[in-house]
Amino acid sequence: MSKTKEKLSPKDITDIFTSGCKREKNIGIEYERLLISSETNTAADYDLSVCSLLRIFAKEDNWDYITDDYNIIGLKQEHDAITLEPGAQLELSLKPETNICDAEKKITSFDKKLKPVLERLGLKMLNYGISPVSTHKNIKIIPKRRYHLMAKYLWGILSDVMMRETAGLQVCIDFCDEPDAVRKFSIANKLSPFMTAMFANSPIRGGADTGYKSFRALSWLNTDNDRCGFAGGLEGEFSFNEYIDRVMKTPLIFINRGEAAAPVNGKINFEEFMNYGWNGIEAELDDFILHANLYFPEVRLRNFIEIRNHDCAGHGLQYSIAAIYKGIMYNETALADAEELLSVFSAKDFAEFRFNVPRSAMDFKLKKYEVCEIAKEILRIAEKALSGSVDYKYLEHIKEYTMDGISPADVILRNWYGSWNKDINKLTAYVEN
């Protein structure tokens, strides 16, 4: 007789988070980029070119396929993975490294190997936060069943923009125990709107100035308020169980069973599913893991901390993001300094800033404080923590922006109305690097 599975318990779920407690101090990078046509600057189509890109690169560099119903949706090689976002944006997920310079070497090597395949297929890969020409109406969702279910469910007015047009960069950090996780989670949430402002890099969309410095951040404000935004830790005590409770009370989108998916479309939340089941289906641990991955806060707690709120950026800025978090999160003095710096703001202040940052980026006043001045202090804290480190050099890339009180978007807009004369080809050439 087959063994009956035991009912999912709260301890099973808590164990996911406590299993992440470790003494390592690694940095993980999840790096999304936009694939576009070299000739037209329009978004690359999965059927016409992106699937071929994966096939060719897998053969030439010995990667294994990741498939969904026989469709190639990504590649894997040891601890690294290449996956596709809903609009065929390419994401490179690397094994966490102690030093950012080791991650840079892997990314540089990957890009060098991929470039001739891109050129053969007439494609370019952009370090930019949003599709510069094509809008969601002209971008098909790749053949991954999960994405199609998400697209039908997510109810925000810009959810299609978020899914099909945008590219970001996530940084993952370790924690040694629950108090350490909660502390870092809290600081990461408080830093998040400032980091969004510092690295804003998506002002031009559909070939025109949107009036926003991070249209990507705007799209997340208008995706699904049940599962986006801050997930706690801004005021008072916090814990793994409080985070779990927030996830549990989030509406379910669908349930996977084998090769089939059962749409739920928000009719129950996970807590109700766990207690009562759904159409004869009992909750399992994999259901919670899937559901938690469909919860999209600014900072996501897993068996590591995933900080998710940055536009994709190039010119070395992709490594500056990781360097700031490494400096602050893995240095006791820097953690304390960041806590003190941000202690003057309330949860309401952070929410107000998050709402305004897509348009204003660094040009905003929070209470009586200039955001650009707070950003400079954040950078100084990271610099002090990384002084003498092999990764200190990566702060130089963002320093020239932050100390001038501007974001990458400000430079793009200055060029857009200046020497580029609104030429989209000059924009895409600039953000290819």
C-alpha positions in Angstrom: 0.0 0.0 0.0 1.2 3.5 -0.7 2.0 5.7 2.3 -0.5 8.4 3.0 0.9 11.9 3.1 0.7 13.6 6.4 -1.4 16.8 6.6 0.7 20.0 6.1 1.5 21.6 9.4 2.6 25.1 10.4 6.0 23.6 11.5 6.5 22.3 8.0 6.2 25.8 6.7 8.3 27.4 9.4 11.1 24.9 8.7 11.5 26.4 5.2 12.7 29.6 6.8 14.7 28.2 9.6 16.5 25.9 7.2 18.1 29.0 5.7 20.0 29.9 8.9 23.7 29.7 8.0 27.0 31.3 8.9 27.9 32.1 5.3 27.9 35.8 4.1 27.2 35.3 0.4 25.6 37.5 -2.2 23.3 36.1 -4.8 22.4 37.9 -8.0 19.3 37.4 -10.2 19.9 39.5 -13.3 17.1 40.2 -15.8 17.7 41.8 -19.1 15.7 42.7 -22.2 16.1 41.0 -25.5 15.3 43.2 -28.5 15.7 43.1 -32.3 19.0 44.8 -33.4 17.2 46.2 -36.4 13.9 47.5 -35.1 14.5 47.7 -31.3 11.3 45.8 -30.8 11.0 43.1 -28.1 12.4 39.7 -29.2 9.7 37.1 -29.9 9.9 33.7 -28.2 8.8 31.7 -31.2 10.8 33.7 -33.8 14.1 34.0 -32.0 14.3 33.5 -28.2 13.6 29.7 -28.3 16.3 29.4 -31.0 18.7 31.4 -28.8 18.2 28.9 -25.9 18.6 25.9 -28.2 21.8 27.2 -29.8 23.4 28.4 -26.6 22.6 25.1 -24.8 24.4 23.1 -27.5 27.4 25.4 -27.7 28.0 25.8 -23.9 26.7 22.5 -22.6 23.6 23.7 -20.7 20.6 21.4 -20.0 17.0 22.4 -21.0 14.4 23.5 -18.5 11.0 22.7 -20.1 7.3 23.3 -19.5 5.0 21.0 -21.5 7.9 20.3 -23.9 8.6 24.0 -24.5 12.1 25.2 -23.6 11.7 28.0 -21.0 15.2 28.1 -19.6 18.6 26.4 -19.2 20.5 25.0 -16.2 24.2 24.2 -15.6 25.3 23.0 -12.2 24.2 25.8 -9.8 23.4 28.4 -12.3 20.3 28.9 -14.4 19.0 30.9 -17.3 15.2 31.5 -17.2 12.7 33.5 -19.2 10.4 36.1 -17.7 6.8 36.3 -19.1 7.7 38.6 -22.0 10.9 36.6 -22.9 13.2 38.8 -20.8 16.3 36.7 -20.0 17.2 36.2 -16.3 20.6 34.8 -15.2 20.6 33.4 -11.7 24.0 32.7 -10.3 25.2 30.5 -7.4 25.8 32.9 -4.5 29.4 34.0 -4.1 31.3 35.5 -1.2 32.8 38.2 -3.4 31.0 40.2 -6.0 34.1 40.1 -8.2 33.5 36.4 -8.7 30.0 37.0 -9.8 31.2 39.6 -12.2 33.7 37.2 -13.8 30.9 34.7 -14.4 28.5 37.3 -15.9 31.3 38.6 -18.1 32.1 35.1 -19.3 28.5 34.3 -19.9 27.9 37.6 -21.9 31.0 36.9 -24.0 29.8 33.4 -24.9 26.2 34.6 -25.6 27.1 37.6 -27.7 27.9 35.7 -31.0 24.6 33.8 -30.7 22.7 37.1 -30.2 24.4 38.5 -33.2 23.7 35.5 -35.3 20.0 35.9 -34.5 19.9 39.7 -34.9 19.3 40.3 -31.2 20.7 42.7 -28.6 20.5 42.4 -24.8 19.8 45.6 -22.8 20.6 46.7 -19.3 17.5 48.7 -18.9 14.3 48.5 -16.8 11.6 48.5 -19.4 11.1 47.7 -23.1 12.1 50.9 -24.9 9.8 50.4 -27.9 7.4 47.5 -27.7 4.5 47.7 -25.2 2.7 44.8 -23.6 0.1 44.8 -26.4 2.8 43.7 -28.8 4.6 41.3 -26.5 3.4 37.7 -26.3 3.7 35.7 -23.1 6.0 32.8 -23.5 4.5 29.2 -23.4 4.9 28.7 -19.6 1.6 27.7 -18.0 2.2 29.5 -14.8 2.6 32.8 -16.6 -0.6 32.5 -18.4 -2.5 31.8 -15.2 -0.8 34.8 -13.6 -1.7 37.0 -16.5 -5.4 36.1 -16.2 -5.5 36.7 -12.5 -3.3 39.7 -11.7 -5.8 42.6 -11.5 -3.7 45.8 -11.4 -4.0 48.2 -14.3 -0.2 47.8 -15.1 0.2 44.1 -14.3 0.7 43.4 -18.1 3.4 46.0 -18.2 5.2 44.5 -15.3 5.0 41.0 -16.7 5.8 41.6 -20.3 7.9 44.8 -20.5 10.1 45.1 -17.4 13.5 43.9 -16.3 15.0 44.1 -12.8 17.8 43.0 -10.6 17.4 41.1 -7.4 20.0 40.6 -4.6 19.9 37.7 -2.2 21.6 37.7 1.2 22.1 35.2 4.0 21.1 35.2 7.6 22.4 33.2 10.6 19.3 33.0 12.7 15.8 34.4 13.0 16.7 37.6 14.9 19.4 38.3 12.2 16.9 37.5 9.4 14.3 39.9 10.9 16.8 42.7 11.4 18.1 42.4 7.8 14.6 42.1 6.5 13.6 45.3 8.3 16.6 47.3 7.1 16.2 46.0 3.5 12.6 47.1 3.4 13.5 50.6 4.7 16.4 50.9 2.2 14.2 49.7 -0.7 12.6 52.9 -1.8 15.9 54.7 -1.6 17.6 52.0 -3.7 14.8 52.2 -6.2 15.5 56.0 -6.4 19.3 55.7 -6.7 19.1 53.1 -9.5 16.0 54.3 -11.4 16.6 53.4 -15.0 13.4 53.2 -17.0 12.2 56.6 -18.1 11.7 56.0 -21.9 9.0 53.5 -22.9 7.2 53.1 -26.2 9.8 55.4 -27.7 8.8 58.3 -25.6 9.5 60.0 -22.2 6.9 58.6 -19.8 7.2 61.4 -17.2 8.5 58.7 -14.8 12.1 58.0 -13.9 11.2 54.4 -13.1 8.2 53.2 -15.1 9.1 49.7 -13.9 8.5 50.8 -10.3 5.2 52.4 -11.3 4.1 49.1 -12.9 4.7 47.3 -9.6 2.6 49.9 -7.8 -0.2 48.9 -10.1 0.1 45.1 -10.3 -1.7 43.5 -7.3 -1.9 45.2 -3.9 -2.7 41.9 -2.2 0.8 40.5 -3.0 3.0 43.5 -3.7 4.4 46.3 -1.5 6.0 46.0 1.9 5.6 42.7 3.7 6.3 44.1 7.2 9.3 44.9 9.3 8.8 48.7 9.1 7.6 49.2 12.6 7.6 47.2 15.8 8.4 43.6 16.3 8.5 41.1 13.4 9.1 37.4 13.0 9.1 34.5 10.6 5.5 33.6 11.7 4.3 37.1 11.0 5.7 36.9 7.5 4.2 33.5 7.0 0.8 34.8 8.2 0.9 37.5 5.5 1.7 34.9 2.8 -1.0 32.6 4.2 -3.6 35.3 4.0 -2.8 36.2 0.4 -5.3 34.9 -2.2 -4.3 31.7 -4.1 -3.9 32.0 -7.9 -3.7 28.3 -8.7 -2.6 24.9 -7.4 -0.3 22.5 -9.3 -1.0 18.8 -9.3 1.4 16.8 -11.6 1.2 18.2 -15.1 -2.1 20.0 -14.4 -2.9 23.3 -12.8 -6.2 24.0 -10.9 -7.1 27.7 -11.2 -8.3 29.1 -7.9 -8.4 32.8 -9.0 -8.3 34.3 -5.5 -11.5 32.6 -4.2 -9.6 31.4 -1.1 -6.3 32.2 0.6 -3.6 29.7 1.5 -4.7 29.5 5.1 -8.2 28.5 4.0 -6.7 26.0 1.6 -4.5 24.5 4.3 -7.5 24.2 6.7 -10.2 23.0 4.3 -8.7 22.0 1.0 -10.0 23.0 -2.4 -12.3 20.8 -4.5 -10.9 17.7 -2.9 -7.2 18.8 -3.1 -5.3 18.9 0.2 -2.5 21.4 0.8 1.1 20.1 0.5 4.4 21.8 1.2 5.1 22.3 -2.5 1.9 24.3 -2.7 3.1 26.7 -0.1 6.4 27.1 -1.8 4.7 27.9 -5.1 2.3 30.3 -3.4 5.1 32.1 -1.6 6.9 32.5 -4.9 3.8 34.2 -6.3 3.9 36.7 -3.4 5.8 39.7 -4.7 6.8 42.2 -1.9 9.6 44.7 -2.2 11.7 42.3 0.0 10.8 38.6 0.0 11.7 36.3 2.9 12.6 32.7 2.0 15.5 30.6 3.3 17.4 33.7 2.3 16.4 37.4 1.9 15.6 38.4 -1.7 15.6 42.2 -2.3 13.6 42.8 -5.5 13.0 46.5 -6.2 15.8 47.6 -8.6 15.6 48.5 -12.3 18.1 46.6 -14.4 21.1 48.8 -15.0 24.5 48.5 -16.7 27.7 50.4 -16.8 28.8 48.6 -13.6 25.7 49.7 -11.7 24.5 46.1 -11.5 27.4 45.4 -9.2 27.0 48.6 -7.2 23.6 47.4 -6.1 25.1 44.2 -4.7 28.0 46.1 -3.2 25.8 48.4 -1.2 23.9 45.5 0.3 27.0 43.5 1.0 28.6 46.5 2.8 25.5 47.2 5.0 24.1 43.7 5.6 27.3 41.9 6.6 28.8 44.6 8.9 27.6 45.1 12.4 28.5 48.8 12.5 27.0 49.4 9.1 23.7 47.7 10.2 23.5 49.9 13.2 24.3 53.1 11.2 21.7 52.2 8.7 19.1 51.6 11.4 19.9 55.0 13.0 19.8 56.8 9.7 16.4 55.4 8.8 14.9 55.6 12.3 13.5 59.1 11.7 11.0 57.7 9.2 7.7 55.9 10.0 6.0 53.2 8.0 3.7 55.9 6.6 6.8 57.8 5.4 8.2 54.7 3.6 4.8 54.0 2.0 4.6 57.7 0.8 8.1 57.5 -0.7 7.4 54.2 -2.4 4.4 55.8 -4.0 6.3 58.8 -5.2 9.7 57.3 -6.2 8.7 56.1 -9.7 8.2 59.7 -10.8 10.7 61.6 -8.7 13.5 59.1 -7.9 16.2 61.2 -6.1 14.3 64.5 -6.5 12.0 64.2 -3.5 11.7 65.4 0.0 10.6 63.0 2.7 9.5 64.9 5.7 12.2 67.5 6.1 14.9 65.4 4.5 16.1 65.5 0.9 16.2 61.9 -0.5 19.4 62.6 -2.3 21.1 63.4 1.0 19.9 60.2 2.6 21.1 58.3 -0.4 24.6 59.8 0.0 24.6 58.7 3.7 23.6 55.1 2.6 26.5 55.1 0.2 28.9 56.4 2.8 27.9 53.7 5.2 28.5 51.0 2.5 31.9 52.6 1.6 33.1 52.6 5.2 32.0 48.9 5.6 33.7 47.8 2.4 36.9 49.8 2.8 39.8 47.6 2.0 37.6 45.0 0.5 38.0 43.6 -3.1 34.4 44.7 -3.7 34.9 48.3 -2.7 35.6 49.3 -6.3 32.0 48.6 -7.3 30.7 51.5 -5.3 32.5 53.9 -7.6 30.0 53.2 -10.4 27.0 54.6 -8.5 29.0 57.2 -6.6 29.2 59.6 -9.6 25.4 59.6 -9.7 24.6 59.6 -6.0 27.0 62.4 -5.1 25.5 64.5 -7.8 22.0 63.8 -6.5 20.9 62.1 -9.7 19.9 58.6 -10.9 20.8 56.8 -14.2 17.4 57.9 -15.5 18.4 61.6 -15.1 21.4 61.0 -17.4 19.3 59.2 -19.9 16.7 62.0 -20.0 19.5 64.7 -20.3 20.9 62.8 -23.3 17.4 62.1 -24.7 16.6 65.8 -25.0 20.2 66.7 -25.8 22.7 65.0 -28.0 20.5 62.0 -28.7 17.7 64.2 -30.1 15.1 61.5 -29.0 16.8 58.9 -31.2 15.8 55.5 -29.8 18.8 53.9 -31.5 21.1 56.0 -29.3 19.3 55.0 -26.2 19.5 51.3 -27.0 23.2 51.5 -27.9 23.8 53.3 -24.5 22.0 50.7 -22.4 23.4 47.7 -24.2 26.5 48.1 -22.0 
